Amino acid sequence: MTDALTLVSLLLVAASATAAVAVRDPARQALVLAVLGLALAVLFTVVQAPDVGLSQLAVGSALTPLLILLSVRKVRRRGQHEGGDR
């Protein structure tokens, strides 16, 4: 049973990592990155590293995508203000 869970977790990580690379829009990349962080947290929990899984859940699924989304939002706003002055 553990081998099956590990295999499913690895496939989920591989699929979400591939999707994160394939997506071109930065906002969507941040959302896919959150899914990747969640998949990694599940994988770490399955391989009996729950402390690493909890850290990955907090940082990889919440903080990093949030910072990316805020950065994209600020860059897009700055681009709109500069474009309106011309």
C-alpha positions in Angstrom: 0.0 0.0 0.0 2.8 2.4 0.8 4.5 1.7 -2.5 1.3 2.6 -4.3 0.9 5.8 -2.4 4.5 6.7 -3.1 4.1 6.0 -6.8 0.9 8.1 -7.0 2.6 11.0 -5.1 5.6 10.9 -7.4 3.4 10.9 -10.5 1.4 13.9 -9.1 4.6 15.7 -8.4 5.9 15.0 -11.9 2.7 16.1 -13.5 2.4 19.3 -11.6 6.1 20.2 -12.1 5.7 19.6 -15.9 2.6 21.8 -15.8 4.4 24.6 -13.9 7.1 24.6 -16.7 4.5 24.4 -19.5 2.3 27.3 -18.4 3.4 30.6 -19.8 1.3 33.1 -17.8 3.1 34.1 -14.6 -0.2 34.3 -12.6 -1.2 30.8 -13.7 2.4 29.6 -13.0 2.0 30.8 -9.4 -1.2 28.8 -9.0 0.3 25.7 -10.5 3.3 26.2 -8.2 0.9 26.1 -5.3 -0.4 22.8 -6.5 3.2 21.6 -6.9 3.9 22.6 -3.3 0.9 20.7 -2.1 1.9 17.6 -4.1 5.4 17.8 -2.6 3.9 18.1 0.9 1.9 15.0 0.3 5.0 13.2 -1.0 7.0 14.1 2.0 4.3 12.9 4.3 4.0 9.6 2.5 7.8 9.0 2.8 7.5 9.7 6.5 8.9 13.2 6.7 5.9 15.1 8.1 8.0 18.0 9.4 9.4 18.7 6.0 5.9 18.2 4.6 4.5 20.9 6.9 7.2 23.3 6.0 6.7 22.6 2.3 3.0 23.2 2.8 3.5 26.6 4.4 6.3 27.9 2.2 5.7 26.1 -1.1 2.0 26.1 -1.2 1.2 29.5 0.4 4.0 32.0 0.8 5.9 31.6 -2.5 2.9 31.7 -4.8 1.5 34.7 -2.8 4.8 36.6 -3.3 4.8 35.8 -7.0 1.2 36.9 -7.4 1.9 40.1 -5.6 5.0 40.8 -7.7 3.1 40.1 -11.0 0.3 42.4 -9.9 2.7 45.2 -9.0 4.6 44.9 -12.3 1.4 44.9 -14.3 0.1 48.0 -12.5 3.4 49.8 -13.1 3.3 48.9 -16.8 -0.3 50.3 -17.1 0.7 53.6 -15.4 3.8 54.0 -17.7 1.7 53.1 -20.8 -1.0 55.7 -19.9 1.5 58.6 -19.8 2.6 58.2 -23.4 
